[in-house]
Amino acid sequence: MNWTQKEINLSPKPRGFHLVTREIVEQIPELTEYRVGLAHIFICHTSASLTLNENADPDVRVDFESHFNKYVPENAPYYVHTLEGSDDMPAHIKASLLGSSVSIPIKDGTFNVGIWQGIYLCEHRNHGGSRKIIVTMYGEKD
């Protein structure tokens, strides 16, 4: 079995849910060397998250943002952690709800996901900046 670990950066994105599968794959050419395995994709931030969901209709990402903004509002009167802006504490809560990683099977050098699935960067800050991602791959190479 073989291991590969790589640190990559995603370009800065505005607040919202962004399809980043292609941006990740373009930065890990080592993926093509794996015949079978597992990729663990981890975000090194507490105010953004990763999830796997529909890659076809962009309205899904708009609805995700709308729902999470209603579910976890800004300026809630019970927030104590407010020094970093009104979007910061809700960003931490959203990131905890969605999670900091996804695990994806690898088959024949590609992510083995459903035809309608893609990796989302869930940017919960208004101005989050570049996001650091650690990709760890484990499996059998050709």
C-alpha angles and dihedrals in degrees: 000000000000134000130205125178124184135176113218136173128227116214117254113276133187120251111293143064115307131189105233105163094112093044090054096044092050089058097049107057087161087076090079090062094064119091094184132355149097132282119207112198115194130182116216097213138087099212100052132051145191130234140161119238146126116337100185112063114047089202087076090064091048090051091049090055093046093049096047092047090055094041094048107027129192121246096026105175092231096058112113098178099075106129095099096054139282092283096053105077093043087050091056092049093047091048091052092048094050099034140230100261149033128202117213129185118240121218126174094344099311139085107272099220133138118280091252097042127103138163115259127205103211104206107195099176125079090231107016099157127204114347124219116222129188114209116194119186126190128180150075119321126210 
